[in-house]
Amino acid sequence: MEIAYRARDITEAHIIAGMLGAHGIEAHVGGHFLQGAMGEIGSAGFSNVHVDDEDYYRARVLIDEYERDAPTPVAKPGGQDRPDHYARWFILVLIFLMWLLWRF
């Protein structure tokens, strides 16, 4: 068995394994018991998708296609993200209120 894909987390590893299974490639997800080793922090690099040696090339072709077609985050027109915009105003108002309280 060879590692065909190193996933960010166990969920992504199962998505890849399911995709490979749908194309007739038997895949095994490893790293289930290592996910909790770091506590509640998501530990990366422990979730791997293993395939048989003879299926490795076909699996890599499918995985490369998956990675190429993965959606990328698109920035909103205008270049300003709404939550970040509100956070800046909130911090500014908070600093102003702290200055007022400190002064009086």
Secondary structure, DSSP 8 states (H G I E B T S, - for coil): -EEEEEESSHHHHHHHHHHHHHTT--EEEE-GGGGGGGTTS---S-EEEEE-GGGHHHHHHHHHHHHHH-------TTS--HHHHHHHHHHHHHHHHHHHHHH-
